[in-house]
C-alpha cells in the first residue's frame, strides 16, 4: 500500500491510463486492499518486511535467491528480465501465502 499500488496509480495518471477499478487508499481498512505489512502490525507505527514475515511464518522468502526490489533496476539495465520476472513471481507467491495464513485459509 505504501509503494507498489501508489506507484502504479501515479504512473496511470502520468500515462493517462484509467485504472480498471477504484482503489481506496484509506488507512485502517482491509478492503479492497489487504496490506499484509500493515495488517500484521495492526496499523502500528512499526513495519516489517515481507522477507521477515515470510521467515516468521515458515514461508519461503522471495529475497533468498539473490535479488530484491533494490536490485531490480540494475538487473533491468543488465538485460536480466527473466531474473526480474522470476523474482516478481516469488514475491507474489510469498505475499499470497502470507495473506492466506493471516486470514486463516492455510
Gaussian input, Z-matrix of N, CA and C with variables (Angstrom, degrees):
# hf/3-21g

backbone

0 1
 N
 C     1     B1
 C     2     B2     1     A1
 N     3     B3     2     A2     1     D1
 C     4     B4     3     A3     2     D2
 C     5     B5     4     A4     3     D3
 N     6     B6     5     A5     4     D4
 C     7     B7     6     A6     5     D5
 C     8     B8     7     A7     6     D6
 N     9     B9     8     A8     7     D7
 C    10    B10     9     A9     8     D8
 C    11    B11    10    A10     9     D9
 N    12    B12    11    A11    10    D10
 C    13    B13    12    A12    11    D11
 C    14    B14    13    A13    12    D12
 N    15    B15    14    A14    13    D13
 C    16    B16    15    A15    14    D14
 C    17    B17    16    A16    15    D15
 N    18    B18    17    A17    16    D16
 C    19    B19    18    A18    17    D17
 C    20    B20    19    A19    18    D18
 N    21    B21    20    A20    19    D19
 C    22    B22    21    A21    20    D20
 C    23    B23    22    A22    21    D21
 N    24    B24    23    A23    22    D22
 C    25    B25    24    A24    23    D23
 C    26    B26    25    A25    24    D24
 N    27    B27    26    A26    25    D25
 C    28    B28    27    A27    26    D26
 C    29    B29    28    A28    27    D27
 N    30    B30    29    A29    28    D28
 C    31    B31    30    A30    29    D29
 C    32    B32    31    A31    30    D30
 N    33    B33    32    A32    31    D31
 C    34    B34    33    A33    32    D32
 C    35    B35    34    A34    33    D33
 N    36    B36    35    A35    34    D34
 C    37    B37    36    A36    35    D35
 C    38    B38    37    A37    36    D36
 N    39    B39    38    A38    37    D37
 C    40    B40    39    A39    38    D38
 C    41    B41    40    A40    39    D39
 N    42    B42    41    A41    40    D40
 C    43    B43    42    A42    41    D41
 C    44    B44    43    A43    42    D42
 N    45    B45    44    A44    43    D43
 C    46    B46    45    A45    44    D44
 C    47    B47    46    A46    45    D45
 N    48    B48    47    A47    46    D46
 C    49    B49    48    A48    47    D47
 C    50    B50    49    A49    48    D48
 N    51    B51    50    A50    49    D49
 C    52    B52    51    A51    50    D50
 C    53    B53    52    A52    51    D51
 N    54    B54    53    A53    52    D52
 C    55    B55    54    A54    53    D53
 C    56    B56    55    A55    54    D54
 N    57    B57    56    A56    55    D55
 C    58    B58    57    A57    56    D56
 C    59    B59    58    A58    57    D57
 N    60    B60    59    A59    58    D58
 C    61    B61    60    A60    59    D59
 C    62    B62    61    A61    60    D60
 N    63    B63    62    A62    61    D61
 C    64    B64    63    A63    62    D62
 C    65    B65    64    A64    63    D63
 N    66    B66    65    A65    64    D64
 C    67    B67    66    A66    65    D65
 C    68    B68    67    A67    66    D66
 N    69    B69    68    A68    67    D67
 C    70    B70    69    A69    68    D68
 C    71    B71    70    A70    69    D69
 N    72    B72    71    A71    70    D70
 C    73    B73    72    A72    71    D71
 C    74    B74    73    A73    72    D72
 N    75    B75    74    A74    73    D73
 C    76    B76    75    A75    74    D74
 C    77    B77    76    A76    75    D75
 N    78    B78    77    A77    76    D76
 C    79    B79    78    A78    77    D77
 C    80    B80    79    A79    78    D78
 N    81    B81    80    A80    79    D79
 C    82    B82    81    A81    80    D80
 C    83    B83    82    A82    81    D81
 N    84    B84    83    A83    82    D82
 C    85    B85    84    A84    83    D83
 C    86    B86    85    A85    84    D84
 N    87    B87    86    A86    85    D85
 C    88    B88    87    A87    86    D86
 C    89    B89    88    A88    87    D87
 N    90    B90    89    A89    88    D88
 C    91    B91    90    A90    89    D89
 C    92    B92    91    A91    90    D90
 N    93    B93    92    A92    91    D91
 C    94    B94    93    A93    92    D92
 C    95    B95    94    A94    93    D93
 N    96    B96    95    A95    94    D94
 C    97    B97    96    A96    95    D95
 C    98    B98    97    A97    96    D96
 N    99    B99    98    A98    97    D97
 C   100   B100    99    A99    98    D98
 C   101   B101   100   A100    99    D99
 N   102   B102   101   A101   100   D100
 C   103   B103   102   A102   101   D101
 C   104   B104   103   A103   102   D102
 N   105   B105   104   A104   103   D103
 C   106   B106   105   A105   104   D104
 C   107   B107   106   A106   105   D105
 N   108   B108   107   A107   106   D106
 C   109   B109   108   A108   107   D107
 C   110   B110   109   A109   108   D108
 N   111   B111   110   A110   109   D109
 C   112   B112   111   A111   110   D110
 C   113   B113   112   A112   111   D111
 N   114   B114   113   A113   112   D112
 C   115   B115   114   A114   113   D113
 C   116   B116   115   A115   114   D114
 N   117   B117   116   A116   115   D115
 C   118   B118   117   A117   116   D116
 C   119   B119   118   A118   117   D117
 N   120   B120   119   A119   118   D118
 C   121   B121   120   A120   119   D119
 C   122   B122   121   A121   120   D120
 N   123   B123   122   A122   121   D121
 C   124   B124   123   A123   122   D122
 C   125   B125   124   A124   123   D123
 N   126   B126   125   A125   124   D124
 C   127   B127   126   A126   125   D125
 C   128   B128   127   A127   126   D126
 N   129   B129   128   A128   127   D127
 C   130   B130   129   A129   128   D128
 C   131   B131   130   A130   129   D129
 N   132   B132   131   A131   130   D130
 C   133   B133   132   A132   131   D131
 C   134   B134   133   A133   132   D132
 N   135   B135   134   A134   133   D133
 C   136   B136   135   A135   134   D134
 C   137   B137   136   A136   135   D135
 N   138   B138   137   A137   136   D136
 C   139   B139   138   A138   137   D137
 C   140   B140   139   A139   138   D138
 N   141   B141   140   A140   139   D139
 C   142   B142   141   A141   140   D140
 C   143   B143   142   A142   141   D141
 N   144   B144   143   A143   142   D142
 C   145   B145   144   A144   143   D143
 C   146   B146   145   A145   144   D144
 N   147   B147   146   A146   145   D145
 C   148   B148   147   A147   146   D146
 C   149   B149   148   A148   147   D147
 N   150   B150   149   A149   148   D148
 C   151   B151   150   A150   149   D149
 C   152   B152   151   A151   150   D150
 N   153   B153   152   A152   151   D151
 C   154   B154   153   A153   152   D152
 C   155   B155   154   A154   153   D153
 N   156   B156   155   A155   154   D154
 C   157   B157   156   A156   155   D155
 C   158   B158   157   A157   156   D156
 N   159   B159   158   A158   157   D157
 C   160   B160   159   A159   158   D158
 C   161   B161   160   A160   159   D159
 N   162   B162   161   A161   160   D160
 C   163   B163   162   A162   161   D161
 C   164   B164   163   A163   162   D162
 N   165   B165   164   A164   163   D163
 C   166   B166   165   A165   164   D164
 C   167   B167   166   A166   165   D165
 N   168   B168   167   A167   166   D166
 C   169   B169   168   A168   167   D167
 C   170   B170   169   A169   168   D168
 N   171   B171   170   A170   169   D169
 C   172   B172   171   A171   170   D170
 C   173   B173   172   A172   171   D171
 N   174   B174   173   A173   172   D172
 C   175   B175   174   A174   173   D173
 C   176   B176   175   A175   174   D174
 N   177   B177   176   A176   175   D175
 C   178   B178   177   A177   176   D176
 C   179   B179   178   A178   177   D177
 N   180   B180   179   A179   178   D178
 C   181   B181   180   A180   179   D179
 C   182   B182   181   A181   180   D180
 N   183   B183   182   A182   181   D181
 C   184   B184   183   A183   182   D182
 C   185   B185   184   A184   183   D183
 N   186   B186   185   A185   184   D184
 C   187   B187   186   A186   185   D185
 C   188   B188   187   A187   186   D186
 N   189   B189   188   A188   187   D187
 C   190   B190   189   A189   188   D188
 C   191   B191   190   A190   189   D189
 N   192   B192   191   A191   190   D190
 C   193   B193   192   A192   191   D191
 C   194   B194   193   A193   192   D192
 N   195   B195   194   A194   193   D193
 C   196   B196   195   A195   194   D194
 C   197   B197   196   A196   195   D195
 N   198   B198   197   A197   196   D196
 C   199   B199   198   A198   197   D197
 C   200   B200   199   A199   198   D198
 N   201   B201   200   A200   199   D199
 C   202   B202   201   A201   200   D200
 C   203   B203   202   A202   201   D201
 N   204   B204   203   A203   202   D202
 C   205   B205   204   A204   203   D203
 C   206   B206   205   A205   204   D204
 N   207   B207   206   A206   205   D205
 C   208   B208   207   A207   206   D206
 C   209   B209   208   A208   207   D207
 N   210   B210   209   A209   208   D208
 C   211   B211   210   A210   209   D209
 C   212   B212   211   A211   210   D210
 N   213   B213   212   A212   211   D211
 C   214   B214   213   A213   212   D212
 C   215   B215   214   A214   213   D213
 N   216   B216   215   A215   214   D214
 C   217   B217   216   A216   215   D215
 C   218   B218   217   A217   216   D216
 N   219   B219   218   A218   217   D217
 C   220   B220   219   A219   218   D218
 C   221   B221   220   A220   219   D219
 N   222   B222   221   A221   220   D220
 C   223   B223   222   A222   221   D221
 C   224   B224   223   A223   222   D222
 N   225   B225   224   A224   223   D223
 C   226   B226   225   A225   224   D224
 C   227   B227   226   A226   225   D225
 N   228   B228   227   A227   226   D226
 C   229   B229   228   A228   227   D227
 C   230   B230   229   A229   228   D228
 N   231   B231   230   A230   229   D229
 C   232   B232   231   A231   230   D230
 C   233   B233   232   A232   231   D231
 N   234   B234   233   A233   232   D232
 C   235   B235   234   A234   233   D233
 C   236   B236   235   A235   234   D234
 N   237   B237   236   A236   235   D235
 C   238   B238   237   A237   236   D236
 C   239   B239   238   A238   237   D237
 N   240   B240   239   A239   238   D238
 C   241   B241   240   A240   239   D239
 C   242   B242   241   A241   240   D240
 N   243   B243   242   A242   241   D241
 C   244   B244   243   A243   242   D242
 C   245   B245   244   A244   243   D243
 N   246   B246   245   A245   244   D244
 C   247   B247   246   A246   245   D245
 C   248   B248   247   A247   246   D246
 N   249   B249   248   A248   247   D247
 C   250   B250   249   A249   248   D248
 C   251   B251   250   A250   249   D249
 N   252   B252   251   A251   250   D250
 C   253   B253   252   A252   251   D251
 C   254   B254   253   A253   252   D252
 N   255   B255   254   A254   253   D253
 C   256   B256   255   A255   254   D254
 C   257   B257   256   A256   255   D255
 N   258   B258   257   A257   256   D256
 C   259   B259   258   A258   257   D257
 C   260   B260   259   A259   258   D258
 N   261   B261   260   A260   259   D259
 C   262   B262   261   A261   260   D260
 C   263   B263   262   A262   261   D261
 N   264   B264   263   A263   262   D262
 C   265   B265   264   A264   263   D263
 C   266   B266   265   A265   264   D264
 N   267   B267   266   A266   265   D265
 C   268   B268   267   A267   266   D266
 C   269   B269   268   A268   267   D267
 N   270   B270   269   A269   268   D268
 C   271   B271   270   A270   269   D269
 C   272   B272   271   A271   270   D270
 N   273   B273   272   A272   271   D271
 C   274   B274   273   A273   272   D272
 C   275   B275   274   A274   273   D273
 N   276   B276   275   A275   274   D274
 C   277   B277   276   A276   275   D275
 C   278   B278   277   A277   276   D276
 N   279   B279   278   A278   277   D277
 C   280   B280   279   A279   278   D278
 C   281   B281   280   A280   279   D279
 N   282   B282   281   A281   280   D280
 C   283   B283   282   A282   281   D281
 C   284   B284   283   A283   282   D282
 N   285   B285   284   A284   283   D283
 C   286   B286   285   A285   284   D284
 C   287   B287   286   A286   285   D285
 N   288   B288   287   A287   286   D286
 C   289   B289   288   A288   287   D287
 C   290   B290   289   A289   288   D288
 N   291   B291   290   A290   289   D289
 C   292   B292   291   A291   290   D290
 C   293   B293   292   A292   291   D291
 N   294   B294   293   A293   292   D292
 C   295   B295   294   A294   293   D293
 C   296   B296   295   A295   294   D294
 N   297   B297   296   A296   295   D295
 C   298   B298   297   A297   296   D296
 C   299   B299   298   A298   297   D297
 N   300   B300   299   A299   298   D298
 C   301   B301   300   A300   299   D299
 C   302   B302   301   A301   300   D300
 N   303   B303   302   A302   301   D301
 C   304   B304   303   A303   302   D302
 C   305   B305   304   A304   303   D303
 N   306   B306   305   A305   304   D304
 C   307   B307   306   A306   305   D305
 C   308   B308   307   A307   306   D306
 N   309   B309   308   A308   307   D307
 C   310   B310   309   A309   308   D308
 C   311   B311   310   A310   309   D309
 N   312   B312   311   A311   310   D310
 C   313   B313   312   A312   311   D311
 C   314   B314   313   A313   312   D312
 N   315   B315   314   A314   313   D313
 C   316   B316   315   A315   314   D314
 C   317   B317   316   A316   315   D315

   B1=1.4450
   B2=1.5240
   B3=1.3099
   B4=1.4664
   B5=1.5307
   B6=1.3190
   B7=1.4634
   B8=1.5226
   B9=1.3172
   B10=1.4672
   B11=1.5206
   B12=1.3138
   B13=1.4616
   B14=1.5215
   B15=1.3127
   B16=1.4693
   B17=1.5356
   B18=1.3165
   B19=1.4686
   B20=1.5293
   B21=1.3292
   B22=1.4615
   B23=1.5288
   B24=1.3308
   B25=1.4617
   B26=1.5354
   B27=1.3237
   B28=1.4701
   B29=1.5238
   B30=1.3358
   B31=1.4733
   B32=1.5224
   B33=1.3295
   B34=1.4642
   B35=1.5190
   B36=1.3290
   B37=1.4635
   B38=1.5262
   B39=1.3256
   B40=1.4644
   B41=1.5222
   B42=1.3338
   B43=1.4693
   B44=1.5270
   B45=1.3439
   B46=1.4613
   B47=1.5325
   B48=1.3203
   B49=1.4663
   B50=1.5196
   B51=1.3151
   B52=1.4573
   B53=1.5290
   B54=1.3390
   B55=1.4684
   B56=1.5293
   B57=1.3075
   B58=1.4669
   B59=1.5269
   B60=1.3481
   B61=1.4598
   B62=1.5219
   B63=1.3124
   B64=1.4508
   B65=1.5224
   B66=1.3073
   B67=1.4533
   B68=1.5228
   B69=1.3086
   B70=1.4511
   B71=1.5249
   B72=1.3237
   B73=1.4552
   B74=1.5302
   B75=1.3280
   B76=1.4597
   B77=1.5322
   B78=1.3040
   B79=1.4658
   B80=1.5260
   B81=1.3253
   B82=1.4577
   B83=1.5263
   B84=1.3058
   B85=1.4625
   B86=1.5272
   B87=1.3096
   B88=1.4628
   B89=1.5262
   B90=1.3135
   B91=1.4570
   B92=1.5185
   B93=1.2990
   B94=1.4556
   B95=1.5381
   B96=1.3337
   B97=1.4629
   B98=1.5247
   B99=1.3304
   B100=1.4649
   B101=1.5160
   B102=1.3136
   B103=1.4539
   B104=1.5247
   B105=1.3212
   B106=1.4653
   B107=1.5244
   B108=1.3369
   B109=1.4570
   B110=1.5293
   B111=1.3178
   B112=1.4636
   B113=1.5282
   B114=1.3141
   B115=1.4611
   B116=1.5277
   B117=1.3348
   B118=1.4576
   B119=1.5344
   B120=1.3133
   B121=1.4645
   B122=1.5271
   B123=1.3267
   B124=1.4641
   B125=1.5247
   B126=1.3354
   B127=1.4599
   B128=1.5289
   B129=1.3302
   B130=1.4573
   B131=1.5229
   B132=1.3161
   B133=1.4675
   B134=1.5241
   B135=1.3264
   B136=1.4603
   B137=1.5207
   B138=1.3041
   B139=1.4511
   B140=1.5098
   B141=1.3001
   B142=1.4539
   B143=1.5195
   B144=1.2984
   B145=1.4672
   B146=1.5267
   B147=1.3129
   B148=1.4611
   B149=1.5255
   B150=1.3111
   B151=1.4659
   B152=1.5309
   B153=1.3333
   B154=1.4635
   B155=1.5196
   B156=1.3194
   B157=1.4588
   B158=1.5226
   B159=1.3333
   B160=1.4649
   B161=1.5218
   B162=1.3082
   B163=1.4661
   B164=1.5248
   B165=1.3309
   B166=1.4639
   B167=1.5256
   B168=1.3348
   B169=1.4577
   B170=1.5277
   B171=1.3423
   B172=1.4595
   B173=1.5173
   B174=1.3205
   B175=1.4681
   B176=1.5268
   B177=1.3179
   B178=1.4655
   B179=1.5256
   B180=1.3255
   B181=1.4603
   B182=1.5250
   B183=1.3383
   B184=1.4618
   B185=1.5270
   B186=1.3132
   B187=1.4658
   B188=1.5201
   B189=1.3335
   B190=1.4585
   B191=1.5296
   B192=1.3039
   B193=1.4606
   B194=1.5278
   B195=1.3450
   B196=1.4505
   B197=1.5124
   B198=1.3074
   B199=1.4540
   B200=1.5305
   B201=1.3237
   B202=1.4562
   B203=1.5274
   B204=1.2997
   B205=1.4657
   B206=1.5147
   B207=1.3293
   B208=1.4641
   B209=1.5281
   B210=1.3198
   B211=1.4631
   B212=1.5288
   B213=1.3227
   B214=1.4670
   B215=1.5271
   B216=1.3172
   B217=1.4646
   B218=1.5270
   B219=1.3310
   B220=1.4688
   B221=1.5274
   B222=1.3255
   B223=1.4603
   B224=1.5240
   B225=1.3344
   B226=1.4606
   B227=1.5244
   B228=1.3331
   B229=1.4678
   B230=1.5242
   B231=1.3380
   B232=1.4660
   B233=1.5236
   B234=1.3315
   B235=1.4614
   B236=1.5205
   B237=1.3096
   B238=1.4675
   B239=1.5275
   B240=1.3097
   B241=1.4655
   B242=1.5264
   B243=1.3301
   B244=1.4716
   B245=1.5261
   B246=1.3395
   B247=1.4578
   B248=1.5286
   B249=1.3320
   B250=1.4628
   B251=1.5212
   B252=1.3177
   B253=1.4673
   B254=1.5301
   B255=1.3225
   B256=1.4670
   B257=1.5286
   B258=1.3346
   B259=1.4600
   B260=1.5374
   B261=1.3285
   B262=1.4666
   B263=1.5302
   B264=1.3259
   B265=1.4631
   B266=1.5341
   B267=1.3394
   B268=1.4726
   B269=1.5254
   B270=1.3202
   B271=1.4559
   B272=1.5299
   B273=1.3243
   B274=1.4664
   B275=1.5253
   B276=1.3176
   B277=1.4648
   B278=1.5302
   B279=1.3291
   B280=1.4650
   B281=1.5293
   B282=1.3188
   B283=1.4629
   B284=1.5227
   B285=1.3322
   B286=1.4717
   B287=1.5280
   B288=1.3224
   B289=1.4668
   B290=1.5300
   B291=1.3273
   B292=1.4642
   B293=1.5279
   B294=1.3172
   B295=1.4623
   B296=1.5355
   B297=1.3229
   B298=1.4746
   B299=1.5277
   B300=1.3206
   B301=1.4595
   B302=1.5119
   B303=1.3371
   B304=1.4657
   B305=1.5305
   B306=1.3326
   B307=1.4641
   B308=1.5384
   B309=1.3253
   B310=1.4753
   B311=1.5294
   B312=1.3417
   B313=1.4640
   B314=1.5129
   B315=1.3213
   B316=1.4655
   B317=1.5013
   A1=111.72
   A2=116.47
   A3=119.50
   A4=113.03
   A5=117.80
   A6=117.31
   A7=112.96
   A8=117.79
   A9=121.41
   A10=113.82
   A11=116.82
   A12=119.09
   A13=112.35
   A14=117.31
   A15=120.12
   A16=110.26
   A17=116.23
   A18=120.50
   A19=110.13
   A20=116.55
   A21=120.55
   A22=110.39
   A23=116.78
   A24=120.18
   A25=110.59
   A26=116.71
   A27=120.39
   A28=111.39
   A29=116.82
   A30=119.72
   A31=110.54
   A32=117.15
   A33=121.06
   A34=110.35
   A35=116.54
   A36=120.51
   A37=109.89
   A38=116.69
   A39=120.86
   A40=111.10
   A41=116.55
   A42=121.13
   A43=113.28
   A44=116.23
   A45=122.11
   A46=112.14
   A47=115.30
   A48=121.60
   A49=107.71
   A50=116.24
   A51=120.65
   A52=109.92
   A53=116.87
   A54=119.35
   A55=110.84
   A56=116.55
   A57=121.05
   A58=112.37
   A59=116.74
   A60=119.58
   A61=109.13
   A62=115.11
   A63=121.63
   A64=109.37
   A65=116.97
   A66=121.59
   A67=108.94
   A68=115.82
   A69=121.90
   A70=108.24
   A71=117.17
   A72=121.88
   A73=112.36
   A74=117.08
   A75=121.06
   A76=109.77
   A77=115.43
   A78=121.12
   A79=110.80
   A80=114.80
   A81=123.71
   A82=112.99
   A83=116.46
   A84=121.30
   A85=108.21
   A86=115.35
   A87=119.15
   A88=110.98
   A89=117.41
   A90=121.12
   A91=109.54
   A92=121.40
   A93=127.42
   A94=114.13
   A95=116.71
   A96=120.33
   A97=108.94
   A98=116.61
   A99=121.69
   A100=106.31
   A101=117.00
   A102=121.95
   A103=108.07
   A104=117.08
   A105=120.79
   A106=112.13
   A107=117.61
   A108=120.41
   A109=110.44
   A110=117.47
   A111=121.40
   A112=111.06
   A113=116.33
   A114=119.78
   A115=111.37
   A116=117.62
   A117=120.51
   A118=110.58
   A119=116.11
   A120=121.49
   A121=111.93
   A122=116.87
   A123=122.50
   A124=111.29
   A125=113.48
   A126=124.12
   A127=112.90
   A128=116.62
   A129=120.62
   A130=110.33
   A131=116.16
   A132=121.47
   A133=112.37
   A134=116.75
   A135=120.17
   A136=109.97
   A137=115.36
   A138=120.77
   A139=109.64
   A140=115.60
   A141=120.18
   A142=107.74
   A143=116.24
   A144=120.25
   A145=110.66
   A146=115.38
   A147=120.49
   A148=109.79
   A149=116.56
   A150=121.36
   A151=111.00
   A152=117.37
   A153=121.13
   A154=111.73
   A155=116.62
   A156=120.83
   A157=110.75
   A158=116.80
   A159=120.97
   A160=110.90
   A161=116.76
   A162=121.03
   A163=110.16
   A164=117.58
   A165=121.56
   A166=111.78
   A167=116.56
   A168=121.20
   A169=113.11
   A170=117.08
   A171=120.56
   A172=113.56
   A173=115.87
   A174=122.54
   A175=107.50
   A176=117.17
   A177=120.62
   A178=110.03
   A179=115.77
   A180=121.03
   A181=110.03
   A182=117.50
   A183=119.77
   A184=112.04
   A185=117.82
   A186=121.98
   A187=113.08
   A188=117.33
   A189=120.29
   A190=114.42
   A191=117.87
   A192=119.30
   A193=112.97
   A194=117.03
   A195=120.65
   A196=117.79
   A197=119.21
   A198=120.57
   A199=108.46
   A200=114.23
   A201=120.83
   A202=106.92
   A203=116.76
   A204=120.65
   A205=113.94
   A206=117.20
   A207=120.07
   A208=112.81
   A209=117.01
   A210=120.69
   A211=113.35
   A212=117.35
   A213=120.70
   A214=111.36
   A215=118.31
   A216=120.55
   A217=111.34
   A218=116.35
   A219=119.77
   A220=110.89
   A221=116.51
   A222=120.37
   A223=110.14
   A224=116.58
   A225=120.77
   A226=110.60
   A227=116.44
   A228=120.69
   A229=111.62
   A230=115.89
   A231=120.59
   A232=112.56
   A233=116.94
   A234=120.76
   A235=113.78
   A236=117.51
   A237=121.50
   A238=111.22
   A239=116.06
   A240=120.46
   A241=112.49
   A242=118.13
   A243=119.92
   A244=111.10
   A245=116.60
   A246=120.38
   A247=110.76
   A248=116.86
   A249=120.91
   A250=109.83
   A251=116.75
   A252=120.96
   A253=111.05
   A254=117.05
   A255=120.25
   A256=110.98
   A257=116.75
   A258=120.47
   A259=110.32
   A260=116.89
   A261=120.98
   A262=110.87
   A263=117.34
   A264=120.85
   A265=110.53
   A266=116.93
   A267=120.31
   A268=110.84
   A269=116.93
   A270=122.43
   A271=110.87
   A272=116.36
   A273=120.91
   A274=110.38
   A275=117.20
   A276=120.70
   A277=111.21
   A278=117.31
   A279=120.49
   A280=110.27
   A281=117.27
   A282=121.12
   A283=110.31
   A284=117.01
   A285=121.33
   A286=110.22
   A287=116.75
   A288=120.42
   A289=111.48
   A290=117.18
   A291=120.76
   A292=109.59
   A293=116.72
   A294=121.75
   A295=110.93
   A296=116.09
   A297=120.56
   A298=110.83
   A299=116.44
   A300=121.14
   A301=110.43
   A302=116.60
   A303=121.50
   A304=112.85
   A305=116.64
   A306=118.76
   A307=110.51
   A308=115.13
   A309=123.55
   A310=113.19
   A311=115.33
   A312=120.55
   A313=112.29
   A314=118.39
   A315=119.48
   A316=110.68
   D1=-32.53
   D2=-177.46
   D3=-80.42
   D4=-20.61
   D5=-178.22
   D6=-131.51
   D7=-66.43
   D8=-168.93
   D9=-53.89
   D10=-57.87
   D11=-176.09
   D12=-67.58
   D13=-37.32
   D14=177.13
   D15=-64.48
   D16=-40.67
   D17=178.75
   D18=-63.09
   D19=-47.54
   D20=-179.71
   D21=-61.63
   D22=-42.07
   D23=178.58
   D24=-60.44
   D25=-47.69
   D26=-179.05
   D27=-62.76
   D28=-40.27
   D29=177.75
   D30=-64.81
   D31=-34.42
   D32=176.63
   D33=-61.65
   D34=-44.79
   D35=179.42
   D36=-64.39
   D37=-47.50
   D38=-179.54
   D39=-57.09
   D40=-42.12
   D41=-176.83
   D42=-92.02
   D43=7.29
   D44=178.46
   D45=55.06
   D46=44.33
   D47=177.49
   D48=-116.04
   D49=111.95
   D50=-177.57
   D51=-69.89
   D52=127.27
   D53=177.07
   D54=-59.40
   D55=150.06
   D56=-176.87
   D57=-73.13
   D58=-17.12
   D59=176.71
   D60=-149.66
   D61=153.02
   D62=177.57
   D63=-78.19
   D64=131.80
   D65=176.47
   D66=-116.13
   D67=124.64
   D68=178.83
   D69=-89.11
   D70=118.77
   D71=-178.32
   D72=-92.91
   D73=19.68
   D74=179.39
   D75=-63.12
   D76=141.79
   D77=178.75
   D78=-77.63
   D79=163.47
   D80=174.48
   D81=66.30
   D82=28.15
   D83=176.20
   D84=-132.04
   D85=153.95
   D86=176.79
   D87=-116.57
   D88=10.20
   D89=179.02
   D90=-138.62
   D91=129.13
   D92=8.49
   D93=-87.80
   D94=-2.29
   D95=-179.44
   D96=-109.01
   D97=122.33
   D98=174.51
   D99=-105.59
   D100=100.38
   D101=-179.30
   D102=-89.02
   D103=108.38
   D104=-174.59
   D105=-58.25
   D106=-39.08
   D107=-179.48
   D108=-65.41
   D109=-46.94
   D110=-179.03
   D111=-66.80
   D112=-41.91
   D113=-179.64
   D114=-68.03
   D115=-37.45
   D116=178.32
   D117=-60.47
   D118=-42.34
   D119=-179.18
   D120=-85.25
   D121=0.91
   D122=-176.81
   D123=51.60
   D124=42.40
   D125=174.05
   D126=65.32
   D127=23.55
   D128=175.38
   D129=-76.13
   D130=176.17
   D131=-177.20
   D132=-71.43
   D133=-27.96
   D134=-179.38
   D135=-73.99
   D136=155.56
   D137=174.42
   D138=-128.31
   D139=165.94
   D140=174.58
   D141=-141.03
   D142=151.20
   D143=-177.60
   D144=-86.53
   D145=159.17
   D146=174.53
   D147=-60.40
   D148=-36.63
   D149=178.47
   D150=-58.94
   D151=-51.80
   D152=-179.07
   D153=-66.64
   D154=-39.98
   D155=179.61
   D156=-65.33
   D157=-40.76
   D158=177.04
   D159=-60.08
   D160=-47.24
   D161=179.94
   D162=-60.67
   D163=-45.87
   D164=-178.56
   D165=-60.27
   D166=-32.64
   D167=-177.34
   D168=-95.69
   D169=2.45
   D170=178.99
   D171=73.21
   D172=30.14
   D173=-179.46
   D174=-109.39
   D175=140.02
   D176=178.71
   D177=-60.13
   D178=127.75
   D179=179.33
   D180=-80.45
   D181=137.11
   D182=177.96
   D183=-69.79
   D184=-13.59
   D185=-176.21
   D186=-87.61
   D187=-2.50
   D188=-173.65
   D189=-79.08
   D190=-5.76
   D191=-175.58
   D192=-109.54
   D193=31.00
   D194=169.94
   D195=93.40
   D196=-14.06
   D197=179.79
   D198=-124.76
   D199=144.15
   D200=171.21
   D201=-140.49
   D202=-179.42
   D203=-174.97
   D204=-57.02
   D205=-31.40
   D206=-178.76
   D207=-69.45
   D208=-16.95
   D209=-176.72
   D210=-103.09
   D211=-3.95
   D212=-174.70
   D213=-60.04
   D214=-43.57
   D215=-178.64
   D216=-61.89
   D217=-43.70
   D218=178.34
   D219=-62.87
   D220=-41.22
   D221=177.58
   D222=-63.79
   D223=-39.03
   D224=178.20
   D225=-61.65
   D226=-47.31
   D227=179.46
   D228=-61.66
   D229=-31.08
   D230=179.93
   D231=-85.02
   D232=2.55
   D233=178.40
   D234=74.40
   D235=23.23
   D236=-177.14
   D237=-95.63
   D238=55.79
   D239=-176.53
   D240=-67.25
   D241=-31.46
   D242=177.60
   D243=-63.81
   D244=-40.99
   D245=178.60
   D246=-66.04
   D247=-38.65
   D248=177.78
   D249=-63.11
   D250=-45.03
   D251=-179.80
   D252=-61.93
   D253=-42.50
   D254=179.20
   D255=-65.27
   D256=-40.02
   D257=176.20
   D258=-61.05
   D259=-45.76
   D260=179.61
   D261=-61.59
   D262=-40.57
   D263=177.48
   D264=-61.75
   D265=-44.48
   D266=178.56
   D267=-64.05
   D268=-38.66
   D269=179.79
   D270=-63.35
   D271=-46.33
   D272=179.27
   D273=-65.16
   D274=-42.37
   D275=-179.65
   D276=-63.78
   D277=-43.08
   D278=178.30
   D279=-64.56
   D280=-42.08
   D281=178.73
   D282=-61.81
   D283=-42.23
   D284=179.07
   D285=-61.93
   D286=-44.51
   D287=-179.03
   D288=-66.46
   D289=-40.46
   D290=177.09
   D291=-62.79
   D292=-46.78
   D293=178.91
   D294=-57.29
   D295=-49.05
   D296=-179.68
   D297=-59.53
   D298=-40.08
   D299=178.75
   D300=-64.97
   D301=-42.15
   D302=-176.35
   D303=-69.39
   D304=-25.59
   D305=177.77
   D306=-101.93
   D307=12.11
   D308=175.58
   D309=60.95
   D310=41.23
   D311=175.09
   D312=-107.48
   D313=10.49
   D314=176.67
   D315=-138.91

